[in-house]
Amino acid sequence: MEKLLLASDFSDSSNNALDFAKGIAAKAVSEVLIFNSAPLPVLEPTIPTFMMEEILEDQEYSAKEKLRESCDLVSSERYFDGSRVSCGYKFSSGVAVNEIAEVAQKENVELVVMGAYDNSITSKWIGSTTISTLDHVACPVLAVPTDAIFQGFQHIVYACGLRDYDHLAIDEVVNFAKIFNAKVTVLHVADPISLRLDIVLFDRLRKKVKATDEFGKVKFEMLVSEQRYDAIESFLSEEDVDMIALMKHSSSFFKRLFYKSMIDKSLYRVELPMFLLNEKNYKS
């Protein structure tokens, strides 16, 4: 991983995501690019143009000062050879999601790190900006809750939906896991009604992954339950898991899962980071 992007709105959640960004960068020997986008102020006919320009200038100055401070914190981390973690920053005015996507593409970043919450008053769990960003970038998004503590990663769980391209998403998760030499569990919760088919598909996926697996730390677990969300939550609670990886599908499962999480934070432990992938980046 050569470069990762930390999208920050300077909230507590974003500040915590910074700890993850610099920790990952130090381990992966990556460069960190910190980015902030401020919304354009609403134009008021009664406000003179020069005053609007001053507002924009003040907004940019304040943001860049915070970006510099954030970069200093990142650079305090060191690579294995003792050199400081490389960090740069960018600022723009506009719609956050569009600006993040444009910078991510131009800079060829391989991971976007964001706070799981945004500054929206209505945000209850995964910030709306985070989910929208996932729809607009070609790389995974790491959503970091405010209460998460960076201690590296030893065990990552990929919640599998048995799609034709799941093996590609697993490869993505494994590539990240290799940075920390973490084990990966591919978890599928089968509905009793479709159990026989799920067993066949899950075994097919396992064989496809194992055929090319040189990492040797990937295992497969299948649970059977009518309550898919409760089963996942129970598994995460019982196992020593550092991160959950999820694929965003156009089907209703992902939508239902995150809708439930918005009204019930207990669905996932609030300190657990989420490695989010979008199916559009893996479908042929």
Backbone bond lengths (Angstrom), bond angles and torsions (degrees), N, CA, C in turn:
res aa  C-N    CA-C-N  psi(-1)  N-CA   C-N-CA  omega(-1)  CA-C   N-CA-C  phi
1 M - - - 1.457 - - 1.528 108.71 -
2 E 1.318 116.75 113.51 1.456 120.28 -175.74 1.525 113.35 -86.86
3 K 1.327 117.22 -33.70 1.466 119.32 -176.66 1.516 110.44 -150.38
4 L 1.331 115.65 136.87 1.460 120.46 172.92 1.516 108.84 -124.34
5 L 1.319 115.03 153.38 1.461 122.01 -177.31 1.518 109.24 -111.38
6 L 1.324 116.08 125.57 1.454 121.54 172.15 1.522 107.82 -101.30
7 A 1.327 116.21 110.03 1.463 121.42 177.82 1.518 107.90 -90.31
8 S 1.309 116.51 115.16 1.465 120.45 -171.97 1.522 112.21 -122.30
9 D 1.339 114.58 139.81 1.465 119.72 169.69 1.529 109.90 -114.33
10 F 1.357 115.17 12.85 1.468 123.62 176.79 1.530 112.96 68.00
11 S 1.313 117.22 15.51 1.463 121.19 175.50 1.533 108.88 -77.45
12 D 1.341 116.56 171.00 1.464 120.54 177.26 1.524 110.64 -59.34
13 S 1.331 116.12 -39.10 1.458 120.56 179.41 1.528 110.95 -64.44
14 S 1.334 116.65 -41.84 1.465 120.31 178.31 1.527 111.36 -67.06
15 N 1.319 116.39 -39.04 1.462 120.10 178.77 1.521 110.88 -63.71
16 N 1.328 116.07 -35.02 1.467 119.25 177.01 1.528 110.76 -71.60
17 A 1.332 115.93 -36.99 1.464 120.09 177.00 1.521 110.81 -61.15
18 L 1.326 117.21 -29.47 1.458 121.52 177.49 1.526 110.90 -60.08
19 D 1.337 116.84 -39.81 1.466 120.09 178.14 1.528 111.15 -60.27
20 F 1.340 115.45 -39.16 1.459 119.57 178.58 1.523 110.81 -69.37
21 A 1.328 115.97 -42.10 1.462 120.24 -178.49 1.522 111.43 -60.72
22 K 1.308 117.11 -46.67 1.466 119.20 -178.03 1.529 111.52 -71.30
23 G 1.346 117.04 -33.44 1.464 119.99 177.15 1.514 112.44 -67.26
24 I 1.335 115.98 -42.63 1.462 120.73 177.87 1.527 110.31 -65.98
25 A 1.334 116.26 -43.81 1.461 120.73 -178.72 1.523 111.35 -61.65
26 A 1.323 116.89 -41.73 1.459 120.70 179.95 1.526 111.11 -62.10
27 K 1.313 115.84 -40.49 1.478 120.55 -178.04 1.527 110.92 -75.23
28 A 1.329 116.81 -37.14 1.468 120.96 -176.19 1.531 112.55 -90.92
29 V 1.329 116.25 -2.73 1.476 122.19 -175.16 1.532 108.65 55.13
30 S 1.319 115.17 54.11 1.467 122.14 -177.93 1.525 110.56 -112.00
31 E 1.314 114.16 158.35 1.459 121.12 171.58 1.526 108.66 -89.45
32 V 1.321 116.67 143.41 1.464 121.72 177.32 1.526 109.15 -107.79
33 L 1.322 115.78 130.73 1.452 121.77 172.94 1.521 107.45 -114.95
34 I 1.328 117.01 117.34 1.463 121.30 179.54 1.521 108.38 -96.71
35 F 1.312 115.30 130.89 1.465 119.84 -174.22 1.521 110.83 -129.77
36 N 1.313 115.03 136.81 1.464 121.15 174.04 1.516 109.64 -132.32
37 S 1.320 115.29 136.96 1.463 120.91 177.10 1.520 108.47 -124.44
38 A 1.322 116.19 124.91 1.465 120.65 178.81 1.519 109.58 -101.42
39 P 1.322 117.53 137.25 1.476 119.57 178.69 1.518 111.22 -65.90
40 L 1.298 115.64 143.98 1.462 120.08 176.52 1.526 109.29 -67.75
41 P 1.324 117.83 134.30 1.473 119.49 179.33 1.528 111.52 -66.93
42 V 1.307 115.28 149.41 1.461 120.69 178.18 1.525 109.08 -68.94
43 L 1.317 114.86 126.94 1.465 119.56 -179.15 1.518 110.67 -72.70
44 E 1.318 115.62 126.12 1.456 122.00 177.44 1.528 108.90 -110.59
45 P 1.327 117.57 125.92 1.477 120.54 -178.89 1.517 113.41 -57.30
46 T 1.330 115.06 -26.69 1.466 118.70 -175.93 1.532 112.34 -82.35
47 I 1.346 117.07 -11.50 1.463 120.18 -178.23 1.527 109.10 -96.12
48 P 1.312 118.17 124.10 1.471 121.43 -179.99 1.522 111.80 -60.69
49 T 1.310 117.09 151.47 1.459 123.14 -178.37 1.519 111.64 -57.48
50 F 1.337 117.40 -42.02 1.463 119.78 -176.30 1.532 110.95 -64.40
51 M 1.351 116.91 -30.73 1.462 120.02 178.37 1.528 110.64 -71.43
52 M 1.328 116.79 -38.42 1.462 120.42 176.38 1.519 110.08 -62.54
53 E 1.323 116.61 -40.58 1.462 120.71 179.07 1.530 110.74 -63.37
54 E 1.335 115.72 -39.10 1.459 119.87 178.05 1.536 111.33 -65.56
55 I 1.331 115.54 -39.39 1.470 120.26 178.11 1.525 110.00 -61.05
56 L 1.334 116.37 -45.61 1.462 121.14 179.33 1.525 111.71 -63.64
57 E 1.320 116.45 -41.25 1.461 120.61 179.25 1.525 111.38 -64.65
58 D 1.325 116.32 -42.74 1.468 120.24 178.12 1.526 110.87 -64.19
59 Q 1.322 115.32 -40.83 1.458 121.56 179.28 1.519 110.33 -60.99
60 E 1.326 116.30 -45.63 1.460 121.18 -179.91 1.526 111.75 -66.93
61 Y 1.317 116.45 -41.85 1.473 120.47 -179.86 1.529 110.64 -61.97
62 S 1.321 115.95 -46.29 1.464 120.57 -179.40 1.531 110.88 -62.14
63 A 1.337 116.74 -44.06 1.462 120.83 -179.29 1.526 110.95 -64.12
64 K 1.321 117.20 -42.40 1.468 120.31 -178.33 1.522 111.88 -67.43
65 E 1.332 116.89 -33.50 1.458 119.64 175.28 1.530 110.39 -62.53
66 K 1.322 116.34 -43.84 1.471 120.69 178.91 1.527 110.72 -67.50
67 L 1.322 116.97 -36.58 1.465 120.83 177.83 1.530 111.00 -65.10
68 R 1.327 116.63 -40.57 1.467 120.08 177.54 1.528 110.83 -62.24
69 E 1.326 115.60 -43.24 1.463 120.00 178.98 1.531 110.79 -62.91
70 S 1.319 115.82 -40.56 1.464 119.90 178.67 1.518 110.54 -64.76
71 C 1.326 116.79 -40.88 1.467 121.02 178.67 1.523 111.22 -62.63
72 D 1.320 116.47 -38.50 1.467 120.18 177.74 1.528 110.69 -61.45
73 L 1.338 115.87 -39.43 1.467 119.83 178.41 1.528 110.99 -65.05
74 V 1.333 116.21 -42.19 1.468 119.93 178.88 1.522 110.39 -64.03
75 S 1.321 116.74 -43.39 1.464 121.01 -177.75 1.521 113.07 -69.37
76 S 1.336 117.28 -12.69 1.465 119.92 175.88 1.530 110.64 -73.04
77 E 1.330 115.89 -19.29 1.472 121.08 175.69 1.528 108.08 -79.36
78 R 1.323 116.52 152.25 1.461 119.63 -176.85 1.523 111.73 -126.64
79 Y 1.344 114.22 147.41 1.455 120.59 173.26 1.531 109.09 -72.14
80 F 1.329 116.09 173.16 1.465 120.06 -177.45 1.525 112.61 -62.00
81 D 1.340 116.95 -23.83 1.469 119.59 -179.84 1.529 112.76 -87.50
82 G 1.345 116.37 3.14 1.455 120.57 177.37 1.515 114.80 94.25
83 S 1.331 117.96 -10.96 1.456 120.58 179.34 1.529 110.28 -76.63
84 R 1.320 115.00 156.22 1.460 119.81 -177.44 1.533 111.22 -74.72
85 V 1.334 115.46 147.04 1.463 120.51 177.24 1.523 108.94 -64.40
86 S 1.326 115.53 130.50 1.468 121.37 -179.13 1.526 110.09 -73.84
87 C 1.317 116.32 132.57 1.465 120.59 -177.40 1.525 110.85 -143.64
88 G 1.324 115.37 138.92 1.453 122.49 173.30 1.518 108.90 -134.50
89 Y 1.309 116.87 173.86 1.461 118.81 -179.29 1.517 110.48 -147.58
90 K 1.331 114.27 156.67 1.464 121.40 177.53 1.521 109.03 -142.36
91 F 1.323 114.32 151.31 1.458 120.92 177.43 1.529 108.92 -133.61
92 S 1.318 115.74 145.90 1.459 119.87 173.80 1.523 109.11 -150.28
93 S 1.314 115.70 164.29 1.471 121.41 174.58 1.518 108.03 -111.71
94 G 1.321 116.35 133.46 1.453 119.84 -179.97 1.511 111.31 152.23
95 V 1.313 116.06 -167.30 1.465 121.86 178.97 1.524 108.52 -73.19
96 A 1.316 117.29 122.31 1.463 122.48 -171.33 1.524 113.09 -52.38
97 V 1.327 116.53 -50.13 1.469 120.35 -176.29 1.526 111.43 -59.77
98 N 1.315 116.89 -46.72 1.465 120.60 -179.70 1.527 111.61 -63.33
99 E 1.329 115.66 -40.63 1.463 119.97 -178.63 1.532 110.93 -68.82
100 I 1.333 116.94 -40.80 1.468 121.37 178.21 1.521 110.09 -61.91
101 A 1.332 116.14 -45.68 1.467 120.87 -178.81 1.524 111.15 -62.36
102 E 1.323 116.58 -40.26 1.469 120.31 -178.88 1.525 110.97 -66.32
103 V 1.332 116.49 -44.40 1.462 120.39 179.67 1.530 110.78 -66.44
104 A 1.329 116.69 -41.67 1.461 120.88 179.63 1.519 111.54 -59.30
105 Q 1.331 115.92 -40.49 1.461 120.41 179.53 1.527 111.57 -70.50
106 K 1.318 117.14 -47.07 1.460 121.40 -177.73 1.530 111.74 -63.84
107 E 1.325 115.97 -36.87 1.461 120.56 -175.60 1.531 113.06 -91.70
108 N 1.345 116.44 -1.49 1.469 121.27 179.29 1.534 112.52 53.68
109 V 1.324 116.14 45.58 1.459 119.39 -179.69 1.530 109.74 -74.53
110 E 1.317 115.58 149.94 1.462 121.10 -177.42 1.522 113.15 -105.21
111 L 1.321 116.24 -6.57 1.465 121.04 177.67 1.523 108.44 -157.72
112 V 1.327 115.51 135.16 1.466 121.01 172.63 1.526 107.47 -106.56
113 V 1.324 116.43 126.05 1.463 122.03 178.81 1.527 107.80 -108.44
114 M 1.325 116.37 129.80 1.471 121.36 -177.61 1.524 109.96 -143.33
115 G 1.329 115.30 159.19 1.447 119.04 170.62 1.519 109.99 -70.45
116 A 1.317 116.73 144.92 1.467 119.90 179.82 1.513 111.28 -69.95
117 Y 1.322 115.98 -27.14 1.453 120.64 174.03 1.517 108.48 -100.34
118 D 1.332 116.18 152.64 1.459 118.70 168.44 1.524 108.12 -114.80
119 N 1.296 117.09 -173.25 1.465 120.55 -177.33 1.520 113.82 -83.61
120 S 1.342 116.63 4.53 1.462 120.07 -179.21 1.526 110.42 -68.95
121 I 1.323 116.52 136.40 1.463 121.27 179.04 1.527 110.31 -62.73
122 T 1.331 116.10 -30.58 1.466 119.53 -175.51 1.520 112.38 -86.68
123 S 1.335 118.01 -5.38 1.456 120.14 -177.95 1.515 110.47 -70.54
124 K 1.317 116.44 126.73 1.451 120.86 -179.62 1.525 111.80 -112.21
125 W 1.302 117.12 -28.52 1.469 118.56 -175.57 1.509 109.67 -143.68
126 I 1.298 119.16 -97.42 1.455 120.49 176.19 1.523 107.59 -78.34
127 G 1.318 116.94 121.89 1.455 120.23 -178.32 1.513 111.40 -59.49
128 S 1.312 116.14 144.75 1.458 120.67 -179.71 1.522 111.27 -60.41
129 T 1.329 116.84 -33.84 1.461 120.74 177.71 1.523 110.79 -64.82
130 T 1.331 116.64 -38.17 1.457 121.28 -179.89 1.521 111.35 -62.35
131 I 1.325 116.58 -49.01 1.462 120.79 -179.65 1.527 110.61 -65.63
132 S 1.316 117.57 -41.05 1.463 120.33 179.18 1.525 111.24 -65.55
133 T 1.322 116.28 -37.11 1.472 120.14 176.97 1.519 110.59 -61.40
134 L 1.329 116.18 -41.28 1.465 120.74 178.88 1.519 111.43 -57.83
135 D 1.317 116.80 -31.91 1.462 121.32 179.95 1.523 112.91 -76.92
136 H 1.330 117.20 -13.17 1.464 119.51 -172.42 1.528 114.82 -117.96
137 V 1.327 118.22 -2.73 1.461 119.77 -179.45 1.524 110.08 -115.35
138 A 1.322 116.21 159.62 1.463 121.99 -176.40 1.520 112.17 -99.18
139 C 1.310 117.24 11.20 1.463 120.99 -178.97 1.526 109.78 -128.83
140 P 1.332 118.27 168.11 1.459 120.16 177.17 1.524 112.00 -66.02
141 V 1.328 115.00 157.98 1.469 122.48 175.97 1.523 107.72 -120.18
142 L 1.319 116.00 125.35 1.460 120.93 176.21 1.522 108.31 -97.09
143 A 1.341 116.13 111.60 1.467 122.06 -179.93 1.525 108.59 -95.19
144 V 1.334 115.89 119.71 1.463 121.44 -173.31 1.533 110.23 -111.05
145 P 1.327 118.12 114.01 1.475 120.71 177.57 1.530 111.31 -66.58
146 T 1.305 115.72 157.43 1.458 121.75 -176.57 1.523 112.40 -60.48
147 D 1.329 117.81 -34.89 1.460 121.43 -174.99 1.528 113.58 -89.75
148 A 1.329 117.29 0.84 1.464 119.59 -179.54 1.526 110.33 -69.87
149 I 1.327 115.91 145.82 1.463 122.02 178.04 1.521 108.45 -121.00
150 F 1.315 116.93 123.96 1.456 119.48 -178.54 1.523 110.90 -75.82
151 Q 1.328 115.55 118.79 1.456 122.54 176.23 1.521 110.33 -135.52
152 G 1.328 115.75 25.71 1.454 118.85 -173.48 1.513 109.73 79.63
153 F 1.327 116.30 -173.95 1.464 121.14 -179.81 1.524 109.59 -133.81
154 Q 1.333 114.83 128.71 1.461 120.30 177.27 1.528 112.56 -114.05
155 H 1.342 116.38 -25.41 1.467 119.77 -176.60 1.526 109.69 -145.69
156 I 1.318 115.67 117.84 1.466 122.14 179.73 1.523 108.68 -116.39
157 V 1.326 116.67 132.52 1.463 121.87 178.36 1.515 109.60 -108.36
158 Y 1.333 116.24 127.50 1.468 121.05 173.69 1.519 108.28 -102.88
159 A 1.327 117.44 115.72 1.463 122.24 178.35 1.523 108.52 -79.40
160 C 1.314 115.57 110.38 1.461 122.22 -168.48 1.529 111.77 -97.02
161 G 1.328 115.74 135.84 1.460 120.87 179.90 1.507 113.86 -107.42
162 L 1.362 117.00 8.41 1.464 123.05 179.36 1.529 112.40 58.58
163 R 1.319 115.28 52.39 1.462 121.49 173.62 1.527 109.75 -96.18
164 D 1.315 116.88 159.66 1.461 121.04 -178.40 1.519 112.30 -60.59
165 Y 1.325 116.86 -26.26 1.459 121.40 -175.18 1.533 112.18 -106.14
166 D 1.333 117.59 14.53 1.464 120.41 179.31 1.527 111.46 -59.30
167 H 1.337 117.19 -33.99 1.466 119.26 -178.40 1.523 111.65 -63.33
168 L 1.339 117.21 -30.53 1.466 120.99 178.02 1.526 110.63 -71.10
169 A 1.325 116.18 -39.65 1.464 120.40 177.03 1.524 110.39 -66.42
170 I 1.334 116.06 -39.16 1.468 120.23 177.86 1.525 109.93 -62.46
171 D 1.321 117.33 -40.46 1.473 120.96 176.43 1.528 110.37 -57.71
172 E 1.336 115.89 -41.33 1.470 120.78 179.31 1.520 110.71 -63.12
173 V 1.327 116.39 -44.75 1.460 121.34 179.79 1.532 110.57 -64.96
174 V 1.327 115.74 -42.71 1.467 120.37 -180.00 1.532 110.87 -63.27
175 N 1.322 117.20 -40.81 1.470 120.13 178.49 1.532 111.08 -59.55
176 F 1.332 116.08 -38.12 1.464 118.98 175.99 1.525 110.32 -70.00
177 A 1.327 116.56 -42.56 1.468 120.93 -178.60 1.527 111.70 -60.23
178 K 1.322 116.84 -33.70 1.468 120.91 -178.84 1.522 112.22 -60.81
179 I 1.326 117.06 -30.15 1.465 121.10 179.29 1.523 110.07 -58.11
180 F 1.330 116.28 -36.14 1.464 121.77 -176.76 1.532 112.40 -110.27
181 N 1.326 116.28 5.01 1.464 121.27 -175.79 1.532 110.95 54.39
182 A 1.326 115.57 40.20 1.469 121.81 -177.24 1.524 110.86 -89.19
183 K 1.300 116.34 147.48 1.461 119.83 174.75 1.521 109.40 -79.66
184 V 1.321 115.80 153.57 1.466 122.13 -178.44 1.524 109.11 -123.84
185 T 1.317 116.41 129.45 1.462 121.35 173.38 1.515 109.04 -109.95
186 V 1.321 116.15 122.97 1.459 121.73 173.72 1.523 106.58 -91.15
187 L 1.323 116.04 112.22 1.464 121.69 -173.60 1.516 110.65 -110.67
188 H 1.330 115.70 129.40 1.459 120.41 173.77 1.520 109.24 -127.93
189 V 1.326 116.04 133.76 1.461 121.57 175.74 1.521 107.77 -105.80
190 A 1.324 116.26 112.50 1.463 121.88 -177.10 1.525 110.79 -92.92
191 D 1.307 115.22 139.18 1.459 121.07 172.26 1.528 108.02 -78.15
192 P 1.333 118.64 135.93 1.468 120.60 -179.72 1.529 112.81 -53.34
193 I 1.310 117.20 -31.76 1.460 120.77 -178.10 1.532 111.70 -65.08
194 S 1.325 116.53 -37.50 1.466 120.88 -176.65 1.529 112.06 -106.91
195 L 1.314 117.19 20.13 1.465 121.37 -171.51 1.526 112.77 -57.88
196 R 1.324 118.39 -46.25 1.468 120.78 -175.49 1.530 111.07 -61.20
197 L 1.326 116.17 -43.65 1.463 119.76 178.39 1.521 110.93 -67.58
198 D 1.324 116.48 -41.04 1.464 120.47 -179.38 1.524 111.78 -62.02
199 I 1.329 116.72 -37.96 1.464 120.49 178.66 1.531 110.30 -61.60
200 V 1.323 116.12 -43.21 1.468 120.80 179.68 1.529 110.53 -64.51
201 L 1.331 117.06 -47.30 1.465 121.20 -178.00 1.528 111.59 -67.20
202 F 1.320 116.26 -38.91 1.467 120.25 -179.23 1.527 110.74 -67.39
203 D 1.324 116.27 -39.86 1.467 120.24 178.11 1.529 110.51 -66.89
204 R 1.323 116.24 -37.38 1.469 120.89 177.65 1.521 110.39 -63.60
205 L 1.348 116.40 -42.76 1.461 120.70 177.68 1.522 110.84 -64.18
206 R 1.311 116.63 -43.71 1.460 120.76 -179.51 1.529 111.03 -59.08
207 K 1.322 116.70 -45.47 1.467 120.77 -179.49 1.532 111.01 -65.37
208 K 1.339 117.03 -38.72 1.469 120.54 179.86 1.527 110.80 -64.17
209 V 1.330 116.55 -42.40 1.466 120.80 -179.60 1.526 110.57 -70.54
210 K 1.330 116.59 -45.16 1.460 120.54 -177.64 1.526 112.23 -64.77
211 A 1.329 117.33 -28.40 1.462 121.25 -178.30 1.527 112.44 -62.90
212 T 1.333 116.22 -28.45 1.469 120.23 -178.19 1.532 112.72 -118.94
213 D 1.323 116.22 8.49 1.464 120.10 -175.75 1.528 111.16 -80.91
214 E 1.321 115.35 111.35 1.465 120.58 176.37 1.528 110.96 -101.88
215 F 1.328 116.05 -6.95 1.457 121.60 -177.52 1.531 110.54 -75.90
216 G 1.328 115.91 -41.30 1.455 121.18 175.18 1.518 115.39 76.34
217 K 1.336 117.57 12.37 1.465 119.72 -178.41 1.521 111.63 -125.58
218 V 1.340 115.37 29.76 1.462 120.89 179.24 1.525 109.06 -109.75
219 K 1.328 116.75 125.02 1.463 120.32 176.56 1.520 109.13 -124.31
220 F 1.324 115.56 161.44 1.465 121.86 -175.11 1.527 109.51 -121.58
221 E 1.316 115.47 133.25 1.465 121.60 179.47 1.523 109.12 -131.76
222 M 1.339 116.15 131.32 1.463 120.58 174.75 1.519 109.32 -119.13
223 L 1.327 115.61 130.58 1.457 122.32 173.92 1.518 108.45 -111.71
224 V 1.305 117.06 154.87 1.461 121.52 178.02 1.523 108.37 -120.03
225 S 1.314 115.88 119.66 1.454 119.70 -177.94 1.522 110.08 -164.21
226 E 1.312 115.64 145.71 1.464 120.38 172.54 1.522 110.65 -78.99
227 Q 1.322 116.40 -19.40 1.468 122.52 -179.08 1.533 108.07 -103.75
228 R 1.310 116.33 83.53 1.465 121.24 -173.65 1.530 111.86 -60.96
229 Y 1.320 117.21 -44.63 1.453 120.71 -176.74 1.526 111.26 -65.35
230 D 1.336 116.10 -44.50 1.458 120.19 179.77 1.527 111.05 -63.77
231 A 1.327 116.86 -35.85 1.461 120.96 179.87 1.525 111.06 -66.63
232 I 1.333 116.29 -41.76 1.465 120.11 177.65 1.526 110.25 -64.15
233 E 1.327 115.67 -45.67 1.466 120.05 179.94 1.522 110.78 -59.73
234 S 1.320 116.37 -42.90 1.456 120.75 -179.60 1.523 111.32 -63.69
235 F 1.329 116.23 -41.73 1.468 120.61 179.47 1.529 110.23 -62.57
236 L 1.330 116.74 -44.72 1.460 120.59 -179.69 1.522 111.63 -63.90
237 S 1.318 116.64 -33.96 1.456 121.00 -179.32 1.523 111.68 -72.67
238 E 1.326 116.05 -34.73 1.462 120.53 -176.29 1.524 112.91 -84.00
239 E 1.315 116.86 -29.06 1.461 121.25 -178.84 1.531 110.07 -97.56
240 D 1.305 115.54 157.35 1.462 120.77 178.86 1.524 108.13 -87.47
241 V 1.327 116.54 85.44 1.463 122.57 -172.84 1.532 110.25 -107.49
242 D 1.328 116.24 135.37 1.465 121.51 -179.86 1.522 112.56 -99.57
243 M 1.337 116.53 -22.60 1.459 120.45 -175.45 1.519 109.42 -159.03
244 I 1.329 115.99 146.60 1.457 119.85 172.07 1.527 108.36 -115.03
245 A 1.325 115.95 136.05 1.464 121.69 177.33 1.520 108.28 -107.45
246 L 1.327 115.86 134.80 1.460 121.95 -176.36 1.522 110.11 -134.14
247 M 1.327 115.17 142.41 1.460 121.45 174.79 1.523 109.14 -99.31
248 K 1.330 116.31 127.59 1.460 120.39 176.52 1.519 108.76 -83.29
249 H 1.328 116.11 113.11 1.468 122.35 179.01 1.527 109.64 -100.48
250 S 1.292 115.04 158.39 1.464 119.45 173.96 1.518 110.60 -76.79
251 S 1.338 116.29 -14.31 1.469 120.03 178.08 1.526 109.73 -73.31
252 S 1.295 116.46 176.26 1.457 120.62 -171.27 1.520 113.80 -78.76
253 F 1.356 118.79 -12.68 1.467 118.87 -174.28 1.525 111.78 -60.46
254 F 1.325 115.90 -51.26 1.471 119.51 -178.78 1.528 110.19 -61.72
255 K 1.335 115.95 -42.65 1.467 119.61 -179.23 1.523 110.91 -62.64
256 R 1.340 116.01 -43.68 1.461 119.49 -179.51 1.524 110.19 -66.21
257 L 1.348 115.12 -40.03 1.448 119.86 -177.98 1.519 110.45 -60.73
258 F 1.332 117.40 -47.03 1.451 119.63 -177.04 1.524 112.10 -79.04
259 Y 1.339 117.41 -27.25 1.461 118.49 173.89 1.519 108.91 -64.59
260 K 1.332 115.34 -42.96 1.466 118.95 178.81 1.524 110.12 -62.58
261 S 1.341 116.90 -40.78 1.455 119.63 -178.39 1.522 111.74 -66.50
262 M 1.323 117.14 -27.86 1.459 119.60 179.06 1.527 111.22 -68.84
263 I 1.329 116.42 -32.54 1.463 118.76 -177.93 1.525 111.86 -100.93
264 D 1.325 116.51 -6.13 1.462 120.25 -178.93 1.524 108.65 -145.80
265 K 1.324 116.67 90.27 1.463 120.14 -175.99 1.519 112.60 -62.31
266 S 1.320 117.59 -18.54 1.450 119.70 -177.53 1.520 112.52 -72.72
267 L 1.331 117.86 -6.43 1.464 119.37 178.74 1.516 110.16 -56.40
268 Y 1.315 116.66 -43.71 1.455 121.05 173.25 1.520 108.65 -127.47
269 R 1.323 114.50 142.82 1.453 117.98 176.17 1.515 108.80 -58.36
270 V 1.319 116.51 132.20 1.456 119.86 -171.22 1.524 113.08 -64.83
271 E 1.344 117.97 -16.99 1.457 118.86 -178.57 1.520 112.77 -90.06
272 L 1.329 117.71 4.42 1.461 120.22 -173.99 1.528 111.47 -95.09
273 P 1.342 118.41 115.56 1.468 120.63 177.21 1.522 111.25 -65.90
274 M 1.330 116.34 154.70 1.463 122.11 -179.44 1.530 110.54 -122.44
275 F 1.312 115.23 124.35 1.457 123.33 177.69 1.529 106.26 -94.76
276 L 1.324 116.53 102.31 1.463 121.76 -170.10 1.523 111.32 -100.26
277 L 1.319 115.82 132.63 1.450 122.32 177.73 1.517 109.60 -122.84
278 N 1.315 116.83 154.10 1.457 121.04 179.43 1.525 109.12 -114.82
279 E 1.329 116.40 129.68 1.457 120.50 -175.98 1.523 113.23 -58.30
280 K 1.325 117.70 -28.20 1.460 120.52 -177.05 1.530 111.83 -62.65
281 N 1.337 116.71 -22.11 1.461 120.46 179.90 1.523 112.86 -84.26
282 Y 1.335 117.27 -3.61 1.460 121.15 -176.13 1.525 113.33 -125.49
283 K 1.325 116.69 -18.96 1.463 120.00 178.10 1.515 109.78 -72.27
284 S 1.324 116.15 136.18 1.468 119.64 -179.58 1.526 109.97 -86.16
